Amino acid sequence: MKILHVITALDPPGGAEHKLVRLARHQRLREGLSPVVLSLGPTGPLGEVLREAGIPVETAGFKGRGRVLWGLWHLVRLIRRERPDVVQTWMYHADLLGGVAARLAGNRNVVWGIRNTDLYPGDGNSRLIKVMKLCASLSRLVPRAIVCVAEAARARHAALGYDEKRMVVIPNGYDPDPLTDEPRDAARAALGLPQAAIVVGSVGRYNHYKDQLNFVRAMGVVAAAREDVRFLLVGRGNVPENAELAAAIAATGAAERFHLLGHRTDAGRCFAAMDVFCLHSKSEGFPNVLAEAMLAGIPSVATDVGDARLLSAGHAEIVPPRDSAALAEAVLVLVGLRPAERSARGEEGRRHIRSHYSLERIAGLYLGLYRAVMAGRADLGRLDAPAPSS
């Protein structure tokens, strides 16, 4: 079975891009499956990761709005050449362009992918919202199935006009092995963090959806209550040169206790250095970073966004989004535990993710979906796989 994955771009890498890479590499190792990846935009380092795994990577050549028709025709030609059994698209632009191109190429086995829950017009998303609305109007014509990464994403997009009968929920899957086996002390030494401090960590690129300012305000409250706590921000844009972030940190009166590491390629080391993890977003679909922190055995606090509550299933502290006081209170609960108690909580979360979100299980759900789509089945809802509660 040949699966053609079409994604808006592989660079810069984000949650969807990494998920595609993990799934495609797993499919490459499975007998009878042949994945191919087609990026509408740049492929970057992840493209090389895929090629090194023996997965063909193509670029469709979309270079601005003036080249859309040329890019669409090129995409049609690539699909005709590859003759995939299934075309799976990732994110709104790829859903629209990849789905339409597949149909023009004569392929009806189109699977769309929805990764977001909410889009806010005030965050510079007006063009993306227009694409999303166009996809909603075409959802009864182009795809045979629509994969939503989260129950919250399915409910939101159904309300926006997507064809709910074609929707299934398949969450992200994870390798059960830890991202790193580096000892905590070694990780802290490498990152310049004090060994004796309690470290509360945040991982994610700086933007309004991730709401790092909520984290900073909350950690200002924590800093006032506990002198032994340090705060770690990892991700593109979390740097001292970020004026907005720097001003918020200065306002806490504890700027010397914030460590801004910016973009890192050693996420495992960053997790290993933490005592508590914090997801502070105002919007998420399926929060990858929360699952990764739990898989690393870190007791966690998360805002009630996307499928964070469903994913954690009682193994993380859940608070309302954009509520810095509630976030601070929940962090202080975990900070106040003895190290052995925090370790026990983290291990419970690790077992939960390993049990319910293994990559092997999730890849099997995708394979079942492909077979159903190829067979023209109408009972796609039976493939849904929300995380069972523990």
C-alpha positions as CSV (number, residue, x, y, z in Angstrom):
1,M,0.0,0.0,0.0
2,K,1.5,3.3,-1.0
3,I,0.6,6.3,1.1
4,L,1.4,9.8,-0.1
5,H,1.6,12.3,2.7
6,V,1.1,15.9,1.6
7,I,2.0,18.6,4.1
8,T,2.1,22.4,3.9
9,A,5.9,22.4,4.8
10,L,8.3,20.4,6.8
11,D,10.3,23.5,7.8
12,P,10.1,25.1,10.3
13,P,9.4,21.9,12.3
14,G,6.4,21.8,14.6
15,G,4.1,19.2,16.2
16,A,2.4,18.2,12.9
17,E,5.7,17.9,11.1
18,H,7.3,15.7,13.7
19,K,4.2,13.6,13.9
20,L,4.3,13.0,10.2
21,V,8.0,12.0,10.4
22,R,7.3,9.5,13.2
23,L,4.3,8.0,11.4
24,A,6.0,7.7,8.0
25,R,9.2,6.1,9.5
26,H,7.0,3.6,11.3
27,Q,5.1,2.9,8.1
28,R,8.4,2.4,6.3
29,L,9.4,-0.4,8.7
30,R,6.0,-2.1,8.4
31,E,5.7,-4.8,5.7
32,G,3.4,-3.9,2.9
33,L,3.5,-0.1,3.4
34,S,5.3,2.4,1.3
35,P,5.2,6.0,2.4
36,V,6.1,9.0,0.3
37,V,6.2,12.6,1.6
38,L,5.3,15.6,-0.5
39,S,5.9,19.1,0.9
40,L,4.2,22.1,-0.6
41,G,7.0,24.3,0.9
42,P,10.5,23.8,2.2
43,T,11.6,20.4,3.6
44,G,14.5,21.5,5.9
45,P,16.3,19.1,8.2
46,L,13.2,16.9,8.6
47,G,13.3,16.2,4.9
48,E,16.8,14.8,5.4
49,V,15.7,12.7,8.3
50,L,13.0,11.1,6.1
51,R,15.4,10.5,3.2
52,E,17.9,8.9,5.6
53,A,15.1,6.5,6.6
54,G,14.6,5.5,3.0
55,I,11.4,7.6,2.5
56,P,11.2,9.6,-0.8
57,V,10.6,13.3,-0.2
58,E,9.3,15.6,-3.0
59,T,8.7,19.4,-3.1
60,A,5.7,20.7,-5.0
61,G,7.2,24.1,-5.7
62,F,4.6,26.4,-4.2
63,K,6.4,29.8,-4.0
64,G,3.9,32.5,-3.1
65,R,0.3,33.2,-4.2
66,G,1.4,34.0,-7.8
67,R,2.5,30.4,-8.3
68,V,-0.5,28.6,-6.9
69,L,-1.9,27.5,-10.2
70,W,1.5,26.3,-11.4
71,G,2.1,24.5,-8.1
72,L,-1.3,22.9,-8.2
73,W,-0.7,21.5,-11.7
74,H,2.8,20.3,-10.6
75,L,1.1,18.6,-7.6
76,V,-1.4,16.9,-9.9
77,R,1.4,15.6,-12.1
78,L,3.3,14.3,-9.0
79,I,0.3,12.4,-7.7
80,R,-0.4,10.9,-11.1
81,R,3.3,9.8,-11.3
82,E,3.3,8.3,-7.8
83,R,-0.1,6.6,-8.1
84,P,-0.7,6.3,-4.4
85,D,-3.4,4.1,-2.9
86,V,-4.2,6.8,-0.3
87,V,-3.4,10.6,-0.2
88,Q,-3.2,11.8,3.4
89,T,-2.9,15.6,3.8
90,W,-1.7,17.5,6.8
91,M,-3.1,21.0,7.8
92,Y,-5.4,23.4,6.1
93,H,-3.4,24.4,3.0
94,A,-2.4,20.9,2.3
95,D,-5.9,19.7,2.8
96,L,-7.2,22.2,0.3
97,L,-4.5,22.0,-2.4
98,G,-3.5,18.3,-1.9
99,G,-7.1,17.2,-1.7
100,V,-8.1,19.1,-4.8
101,A,-5.0,18.0,-6.7
102,A,-5.6,14.3,-5.8
103,R,-9.2,14.5,-7.1
104,L,-8.0,16.2,-10.3
105,A,-5.4,13.4,-10.6
106,G,-8.2,10.8,-10.4
107,N,-7.6,9.7,-6.8
108,R,-10.6,9.6,-4.5
109,N,-8.9,8.1,-1.5
110,V,-8.2,11.4,0.2
111,V,-7.7,11.7,4.0
112,W,-7.6,15.2,5.4
113,G,-5.8,16.1,8.6
114,I,-7.0,18.7,11.2
115,R,-4.5,19.7,13.8
116,N,-5.9,22.9,15.3
117,T,-8.8,23.5,17.7
118,D,-9.2,27.3,17.5
119,L,-8.0,30.1,15.3
120,Y,-8.2,33.6,16.5
121,P,-8.5,36.4,13.8
122,G,-6.6,38.8,16.0
123,D,-3.5,36.6,15.9
124,G,-2.8,37.2,12.2
125,N,-4.8,34.2,11.0
126,S,-7.3,35.9,8.8
127,R,-6.0,34.3,5.6
128,L,-5.7,30.9,7.3
129,I,-9.3,31.2,8.5
130,K,-10.4,31.8,5.0
131,V,-8.7,28.6,3.8
132,M,-10.3,26.7,6.7
133,K,-13.8,27.9,5.8
134,L,-13.2,26.9,2.2
135,C,-12.2,23.5,3.4
136,A,-15.4,23.3,5.4
137,S,-17.4,23.9,2.3
138,L,-15.5,21.3,0.4
139,S,-15.5,18.7,3.1
140,R,-18.4,16.8,1.7
141,L,-16.9,16.6,-1.8
142,V,-13.1,16.2,-1.5
143,P,-12.1,13.9,1.3
144,R,-13.4,10.4,2.1
145,A,-12.2,10.8,5.7
146,I,-11.1,13.6,8.0
147,V,-8.6,12.8,10.7
148,C,-8.9,15.1,13.8
149,V,-6.0,14.9,16.2
150,A,-8.3,15.6,19.2
151,E,-11.9,15.3,20.2
152,A,-11.9,19.1,20.8
153,A,-10.8,19.7,17.2
154,R,-13.6,17.4,15.9
155,A,-16.3,19.2,17.9
156,R,-15.0,22.7,16.9
157,H,-14.7,21.9,13.2
158,A,-18.0,20.2,13.0
159,A,-19.5,23.4,14.5
160,L,-17.7,25.4,11.8
161,G,-19.4,23.3,9.0
162,Y,-17.1,20.4,8.4
163,D,-18.8,17.1,7.5
164,E,-19.0,15.3,10.8
165,K,-19.9,12.0,9.3
166,R,-16.4,11.8,7.7
167,M,-14.5,12.7,10.8
168,V,-12.5,10.3,13.0
169,V,-10.2,11.1,15.9
170,I,-6.8,9.5,15.9
171,P,-4.4,11.1,18.5
172,N,-0.7,11.3,18.3
173,G,1.5,8.3,19.1
174,Y,4.8,8.1,20.9
175,D,7.8,5.8,21.0
176,P,7.7,4.2,24.5
177,D,11.5,4.7,24.9
178,P,12.5,7.8,26.8
179,L,13.8,10.8,24.8
180,T,17.0,10.5,26.9
181,D,18.5,8.5,29.7
182,E,20.7,11.3,30.8
183,P,20.8,11.7,34.6
184,R,19.1,14.8,36.0
185,D,22.4,16.2,37.5
186,A,24.2,15.8,34.2
187,A,21.4,17.5,32.3
188,R,21.4,20.4,34.7
189,A,25.1,20.9,34.5
190,A,24.9,20.9,30.7
191,L,22.1,23.5,30.7
192,G,23.6,25.7,33.4
193,L,20.9,25.1,36.0
194,P,21.6,24.9,39.7
195,Q,21.5,21.4,41.1
196,A,19.6,22.2,44.3
197,A,16.8,24.2,42.8
198,I,13.3,23.0,41.9
199,V,12.9,23.6,38.2
200,V,9.6,24.3,36.6
201,G,9.8,24.0,32.8
202,S,8.0,25.1,29.7
203,V,8.6,23.9,26.1
204,G,7.2,25.4,23.0
205,R,7.8,28.2,20.4
206,Y,6.9,31.7,21.5
207,N,3.5,32.7,20.2
208,H,0.2,33.9,21.4
209,Y,-1.4,30.5,21.3
210,K,1.3,29.0,23.6
211,D,0.7,32.0,25.9
212,Q,4.2,32.2,27.6
213,L,3.1,35.5,29.2
214,N,0.5,33.5,31.2
215,F,3.4,31.2,32.4
216,V,5.6,34.2,33.3
217,R,2.9,35.9,35.3
218,A,2.1,32.6,37.2
219,M,5.7,31.9,37.9
220,G,6.1,35.4,39.3
221,V,3.6,34.3,42.0
222,V,5.5,31.1,42.5
223,A,8.7,33.0,42.8
224,A,7.3,35.2,45.5
225,A,6.2,32.1,47.5
226,R,9.3,30.0,47.0
227,E,12.9,31.1,46.8
228,D,14.1,27.7,45.8
229,V,12.3,27.5,42.4
230,R,13.8,28.3,39.0
231,F,11.9,28.7,35.7
232,L,13.0,27.2,32.3
233,L,11.6,28.3,28.9
234,V,12.6,26.3,25.9
235,G,11.6,26.9,22.3
236,R,12.1,29.2,19.4
237,G,11.6,32.9,20.4
238,N,12.1,32.3,24.1
239,V,15.3,34.3,24.2
240,P,16.5,37.4,26.1
241,E,16.2,39.5,22.9
242,N,12.4,39.0,22.9
243,A,11.4,42.4,24.2
244,E,7.8,41.4,25.1
245,L,8.9,38.3,27.0
246,A,11.8,40.1,28.7
247,A,9.5,42.9,29.9
248,A,7.0,40.4,31.4
249,I,9.9,38.6,33.2
250,A,11.3,41.8,34.5
251,A,7.9,42.7,36.0
252,T,8.0,39.6,38.2
253,G,10.9,41.0,40.1
254,A,12.7,37.7,39.8
255,A,14.3,37.9,36.4
256,E,17.5,36.2,37.5
257,R,15.5,33.0,38.2
258,F,14.3,32.7,34.6
259,H,16.4,30.7,32.2
260,L,15.7,31.3,28.5
261,L,17.2,28.6,26.2
262,G,15.5,29.4,22.9
263,H,15.4,26.7,20.2
264,R,17.0,23.4,21.3
265,T,17.5,20.1,19.5
266,D,18.0,18.2,22.8
267,A,14.4,18.2,24.2
268,G,15.2,15.0,26.2
269,R,17.9,16.8,28.1
270,C,15.6,19.7,28.8
271,F,12.9,17.4,30.2
272,A,15.5,15.5,32.3
273,A,16.4,18.8,34.0
274,M,12.8,19.5,35.1
275,D,11.0,18.7,38.3
276,V,7.6,20.0,37.1
277,F,6.4,20.6,33.6
278,C,3.8,23.3,32.7
279,L,1.6,23.5,29.6
280,H,0.2,27.1,29.7
281,S,-1.4,27.5,26.2
282,K,-4.7,29.3,25.5
283,S,-5.4,26.9,22.6
284,E,-4.2,23.4,21.6
285,G,-5.4,20.5,19.6
286,F,-3.6,17.5,20.9
287,P,-0.8,18.8,23.1
288,N,2.2,16.8,22.1
289,V,4.5,18.4,24.6
290,L,2.3,17.4,27.5
291,A,2.4,13.8,26.3
292,E,6.2,14.0,25.9
293,A,6.7,15.5,29.4
294,M,4.5,12.8,30.9
295,L,6.4,10.1,29.0
296,A,9.6,11.6,30.5
297,G,8.1,11.0,33.9
298,I,7.6,14.7,34.8
299,P,4.6,15.6,37.0
300,S,2.7,18.2,35.0
301,V,0.3,21.1,35.1
302,A,-1.8,21.9,32.0
303,T,-4.4,24.4,31.0
304,D,-7.7,22.9,30.0
305,V,-7.3,23.3,26.3
306,G,-7.8,20.9,23.4
307,D,-7.5,17.3,24.6
308,A,-5.2,18.0,27.5
309,R,-7.7,16.8,30.1
310,L,-8.6,13.7,28.0
311,L,-4.9,13.0,27.3
312,S,-3.8,13.3,30.9
313,A,-6.8,11.3,32.3
314,G,-6.3,12.5,35.9
315,H,-2.4,12.3,35.8
316,A,-1.9,16.0,35.5
317,E,-3.2,19.1,37.3
318,I,-5.7,20.8,35.0
319,V,-6.5,24.6,35.3
320,P,-8.4,27.1,33.2
321,P,-6.5,28.8,30.4
322,R,-5.4,32.4,30.8
323,D,-5.8,32.1,34.6
324,S,-2.3,32.9,36.0
325,A,-3.5,32.6,39.6
326,A,-4.9,29.1,39.1
327,L,-1.8,28.1,37.2
328,A,0.5,29.3,40.0
329,E,-1.6,27.5,42.6
330,A,-1.4,24.2,40.8
331,V,2.4,24.5,40.2
332,L,2.8,25.3,43.9
333,V,1.0,22.1,44.8
334,L,3.5,20.0,42.8
335,V,6.5,22.1,44.0
336,G,5.4,21.5,47.6
337,L,5.6,17.7,47.3
338,R,8.5,15.7,48.5
339,P,10.8,14.5,45.6
340,A,9.7,10.9,46.0
341,E,6.0,12.0,45.7
342,R,6.7,14.0,42.6
343,S,8.6,11.0,41.2
344,A,5.7,8.7,41.9
345,R,3.2,11.0,40.2
346,G,5.5,11.3,37.2
347,E,5.8,7.5,36.9
348,E,2.0,7.1,36.9
349,G,1.8,9.6,34.0
350,R,4.5,7.7,32.1
351,R,2.7,4.4,32.4
352,H,-0.5,6.0,31.2
353,I,1.1,7.4,28.0
354,R,2.9,4.2,27.3
355,S,-0.3,2.2,27.7
356,H,-2.7,4.4,25.6
357,Y,-0.6,6.4,23.1
358,S,2.0,4.0,21.8
359,L,3.1,4.7,18.2
360,E,2.4,1.0,17.4
361,R,-1.2,1.4,18.4
362,I,-1.8,4.7,16.7
363,A,-0.1,3.5,13.4
364,G,-2.5,0.6,13.5
365,L,-5.4,2.9,13.7
366,Y,-4.2,4.8,10.6
367,L,-3.7,1.5,8.7
368,G,-7.3,0.5,9.6
369,L,-8.5,3.9,8.3
370,Y,-6.6,3.5,5.0
371,R,-8.2,0.1,4.5
372,A,-11.7,1.5,5.3
373,V,-11.2,4.4,2.9
374,M,-10.0,2.1,0.1
375,A,-12.9,-0.2,0.6
376,G,-15.4,2.8,0.5
377,R,-16.7,2.0,4.0
378,A,-19.1,4.4,5.6
379,D,-18.6,3.3,9.3
380,L,-15.5,5.4,9.9
381,G,-16.6,6.4,13.3
382,R,-15.8,2.9,14.6
383,L,-12.1,3.8,14.2
384,D,-12.2,6.6,16.7
385,A,-9.6,6.2,19.5
386,P,-10.0,8.8,22.2
387,A,-7.8,7.9,25.2
388,P,-9.6,5.7,27.7
389,S,-9.5,7.0,31.3
390,S,-7.3,5.3,33.7
